[in-house]
Amino acid sequence: MTHIEQLRAITRYLSIAHHIPGRIRLKMKLEALASREFDAIGQVGQLRAMIESMPGIRDLRVNPAALSCVVEYDQSELPASLWESLIKGEECDAVHALLERIALHYQTFARDSE
């Protein structure tokens, strides 16, 4: 499973708890902890570092006890509607373009981390 496929699989365990443009709080469903998708990630620290370094992400705060995270982002890079579409698993050009950007960013991040 590629990292993009993992990201897509993970989004089905996420919901938007609160969202104002520029700041989103995501909640993870409890059953995600037992899922193969989360087992496959393995390197949580590496995943977090990769997300934090993505263009448009200003800050990422994770609260493991609450199974939530807050992402502050640049609306010009990541429009609010794009977050909604991504989390809902919608198939649209904007989501596909974002996933492509994430894939390219991950390749660069992984290469630079070696």
Phi, psi and omega in degrees: 000128179287167179295327178291319176297322177297315179300316178299318180294323181293325184300336180289346177264001183252150171221158179269116179276325182200140181210120167237146182308124181101347181209127180226137174251122180253137176250141178256135177290144183302323181296346178297330183297335180260004185278152177294328181300318181284329174297322184291335181297315176068290186269078183300319179299320179293318178299315180298315180299321180295316181295316181298331183270358181292142175302133179097343179269123180265322182202147177225120177239123182253136176240091183300325181296325181266359184052049180216165173213153176245130178242123171259133188218162178274117183295335179286335177271321185227087181302149181305319182295332179292321176299314181301313181296318181297312182292326179284350180076024181292146176259102178213165183301320182296319179293316179299319178296319178297315180297324176295316177300318179296318180299315179296319179297317180298318179300315178295317181298314181297319180294317181289337181279345183287000000 
